[in-house]
């Protein structure tokens, strides 16, 4: 149901596409890796990397049930799907759950990240330094910040990269299953680079023809829009909130989830 529109970024072994989702009638980003980017896992490594994480071995019943709820929500949202028993595997990982403001699942990706390490180092990472962004904000009279919700999961995985996300899950009732991601999870090494590239592309794509419309011509010349991972920063001489409103529309049109309450 995804129609590729054009290539956003291509580095040989990794490609980011802009696609159109025929089900949602929205554009979205898709990331894919070359078929040979990661060698297929051996039986020995499968046994090693699929073992239950020590933190999950000593997890409380409440923590196990919280993890179940997260996996179920991901499955219901179409972010992951359960593989049939004894499905062929190209990679495997374990996970554990932590508690901050809420319970979160931490994905290890030890096997995949180790094999992607040499390729990942070749990426031209253009992420802005947070201190540079904050310094620029001081030059303007008005500024606002916008947080993209579950930003990594808003990006779709291609077939090859999806096959590298298999996760062995032991549910609270003892049932064992394997989930595979359809959308990009946090933890895989390329995720920050991909997210930064996609959000920057969205900002640049809409900056001139849409985002500056709410501003007077003079004020539009004094406008700064930047991003740091899933945080988008806007500064202007007049009304930065007017730009944020338009930016939310632009991000949502690209399948990024933006919550009003996180402004």
ZIQUI-V962550 format. One record per pair of residues at least 4 apart in sequence whose C-alpha atoms are under 8 Angstrom apart, sorted by the first residue. I is the first residue (numbers start at 1). J is the second residue. If there is no record, write none. Layout:
I:J  I:J
This chain:
1:21  1:22  1:23  2:19  2:20  2:21  2:22  3:19  3:20  3:21  3:22  4:17  4:18  4:19  4:20  5:17  5:18  5:19  5:20  6:17  6:18  6:19  7:15  7:16  7:17  7:18  8:15  8:16  8:17  8:18  8:201  9:15  9:16  9:17  10:14  10:15  10:16  11:15  11:123  12:34  13:33  13:34  13:37  13:119  14:31  14:32  14:33  14:34  15:31  15:32  15:33  16:29  16:30  16:31  16:32  16:194  17:29  17:30  17:31  18:27  18:28  18:29  18:30  19:27  19:28  19:29  19:30  20:25  20:26  20:27  20:28  21:25  21:26  21:27  21:28  22:26  26:253  26:254  26:255  27:253  27:254  27:255  28:154  28:155  28:156  28:254  28:255  28:256  29:155  29:156  29:198  29:254  30:155  30:156  30:157  30:158  31:155  31:156  31:157  31:158  31:161  31:194  32:157  32:158  32:159  32:160  32:161  33:37  33:158  33:160  33:161  34:160  35:160  37:116  38:112  38:115  38:116  39:90  39:115  40:89  40:90  40:91  41:45  41:46  41:89  41:90  41:91  41:92  42:46  43:47  44:48  45:49  46:50  46:91  46:92  47:51  49:92  49:93  49:94  49:110  49:111  50:92  50:93  50:94  50:167  50:168  51:94  52:56  52:57  52:94  52:95  53:57  53:94  53:95  53:96  54:58  55:59  55:96  55:97  56:64  56:95  56:96  56:97  59:63  59:64  60:64  61:65  61:172  62:66  63:67  63:97  63:98  63:103  64:68  64:97  64:171  64:172  65:69  65:171  65:172  66:70  66:103  67:71  67:97  67:103  67:104  67:105  67:171  68:72  68:171  68:172  69:73  70:74  70:104  70:105  71:75  71:80  72:76  73:77  74:78  74:79  74:80  75:79  75:80  75:81  75:82  78:182  79:153  79:181  79:182  79:183  80:179  80:180  80:181  80:182  80:183  81:179  81:180  81:181  81:182  82:177  82:178  82:179  82:180  83:87  83:177  83:178  83:179  83:180  84:178  85:177  85:178  89:163  89:166  90:163  90:164  91:111  91:112  91:163  91:164  91:165  91:166  92:109  92:111  92:164  92:165  92:166  92:167  92:168  93:107  93:108  93:109  93:110  93:111  93:165  93:166  93:167  93:168  94:107  94:108  94:109  94:167  94:168  94:169  95:105  95:106  95:107  95:108  95:167  95:169  96:105  96:106  96:107  97:103  97:104  97:105  97:106  98:103  98:104  98:105  98:106  99:103  99:104  100:104  106:187  107:186  107:187  108:187  108:188  109:113  109:165  109:187  109:188  110:114  111:115  112:116  112:164  112:188  113:117  113:188  113:189  116:120  116:189  117:121  117:189  118:122  119:123  120:189  120:190  125:193  127:193  127:196  127:228  127:229  128:132  128:133  128:227  128:228  129:133  129:228  130:134  130:228  131:135  132:136  133:137  133:226  133:233  134:138  135:139  136:140  137:143  137:234  137:235  140:235  140:236  140:237  141:235  141:236  141:237  141:238  142:235  142:236  142:237  142:238  142:239  142:240  143:233  143:234  143:235  143:236  143:239  143:240  143:241  144:233  144:234  144:235  144:240  144:241  144:244  144:263  145:231  145:232  145:233  145:234  145:244  145:263  146:231  146:232  146:233  146:244  146:258  146:262  146:263  147:230  147:231  147:232  147:258  147:259  147:262  147:263  148:230  148:231  148:232  148:256  148:257  148:258  148:259  149:230  149:256  149:257  149:258  149:259  150:154  150:257  151:155  151:195  151:230  151:256  151:257  152:183  152:184  152:185  152:186  152:191  152:195  153:183  153:184  153:185  153:186  154:183  154:184  154:255  154:256  154:257  155:183  155:184  155:195  156:182  156:183  156:184  157:161  157:162  157:181  157:182  157:183  157:184  158:162  158:182  159:163  160:164  161:165  162:166  162:180  162:181  162:182  162:183  163:180  163:181  165:180  165:181  166:178  166:179  166:180  166:181  167:178  167:179  167:180  168:176  168:177  168:178  168:179  169:176  169:177  169:178  169:179  170:174  170:175  170:176  170:177  171:175  171:176  181:185  184:191  185:191  186:191  187:191  190:194  191:195  192:196  192:229  193:197  194:198  195:199  195:229  195:230  196:200  196:227  196:228  196:229  196:230  197:201  198:202  199:203  199:227  199:230  200:204  200:226  200:227  201:205  202:206  202:250  202:251  202:254  203:207  203:225  203:247  203:250  204:208  206:210  206:211  206:250  207:211  207:212  208:212  209:213  210:246  211:243  211:246  211:247  212:220  212:243  214:242  214:243  215:219  215:220  215:238  215:239  215:242  215:243  216:220  217:221  218:222  219:223  219:236  219:237  219:238  220:236  222:236  222:237  223:234  223:235  223:236  223:237  224:233  224:234  224:235  224:236  225:232  225:233  225:234  225:235  226:232  226:233  226:234  227:231  227:232  227:233  228:232  234:240  234:243  234:244  235:240  236:240  239:243  240:244  241:245  242:246  243:247  244:248  245:249  246:250  247:251  248:252  248:258  249:253  250:254  251:255  251:256  251:257  251:258  252:256  252:257  252:258  258:262  259:263
